[in-house]
Amino acid sequence: GKTEESIEVCQLVVAEFPEEANPYDSLGEGYFENGQYELSIKNYRKSVELDPGNEYGKGMIKKIEQLMKKK
């Protein structure tokens, strides 16, 4: 229920650990929950770039792409 606050925390973690995939994945999830699909997909893509084995991130990218096509 505190999506905005979660996004802010994730932004700080990404700034501290820019070469780690998980913070981008978490930030992507926060943006997704907040309906900010462009920002969400951007962060999931960065997460997958840093961790090509991130199957969850790959799945979320596909899911968001489908949602964006419907709008």
C-alpha positions in Angstrom: 0.0 0.0 0.0 3.0 2.3 0.0 4.0 2.1 -3.6 5.3 5.7 -3.9 7.6 5.2 -0.9 8.8 1.8 -2.2 9.7 3.5 -5.5 11.7 6.1 -3.7 13.6 3.5 -1.7 14.3 1.5 -4.8 15.6 4.6 -6.6 18.1 5.1 -3.8 19.2 1.5 -3.9 19.7 1.7 -7.7 21.8 4.8 -7.2 23.9 3.0 -4.7 24.3 -0.2 -6.7 24.0 0.7 -10.4 25.7 -2.5 -11.5 23.3 -4.9 -9.6 20.3 -6.3 -11.4 18.0 -6.9 -8.4 17.4 -3.2 -7.6 16.3 -2.5 -11.1 14.0 -5.5 -11.0 12.5 -4.2 -7.7 12.1 -0.7 -9.2 10.5 -2.1 -12.2 8.0 -3.9 -10.0 7.2 -0.7 -8.1 6.6 1.2 -11.3 4.4 -1.6 -12.6 2.3 -1.6 -9.4 1.9 2.1 -9.8 0.8 1.8 -13.5 3.9 3.5 -14.8 4.6 0.9 -17.5 7.2 2.9 -19.5 9.4 3.3 -16.5 8.7 -0.3 -15.4 9.8 -1.8 -18.7 12.9 0.4 -18.8 14.0 -0.9 -15.4 13.1 -4.5 -16.2 15.2 -4.3 -19.4 18.2 -2.9 -17.4 17.8 -5.7 -14.9 17.8 -8.3 -17.7 20.8 -6.6 -19.3 22.7 -6.9 -16.1 21.5 -10.5 -15.4 20.6 -12.3 -18.7 19.3 -15.2 -16.6 16.6 -13.1 -15.0 13.6 -15.1 -16.3 11.1 -13.2 -14.1 12.3 -9.9 -15.6 11.9 -11.3 -19.1 8.4 -12.5 -18.4 7.5 -9.1 -17.0 8.8 -7.3 -20.1 6.5 -9.5 -22.2 3.6 -8.9 -19.9 4.1 -5.1 -20.0 4.5 -5.1 -23.7 1.1 -6.9 -24.0 -0.5 -4.4 -21.6 0.9 -1.4 -23.5 -0.4 -2.8 -26.9 -3.9 -2.9 -25.4 -3.9 0.8 -24.5 
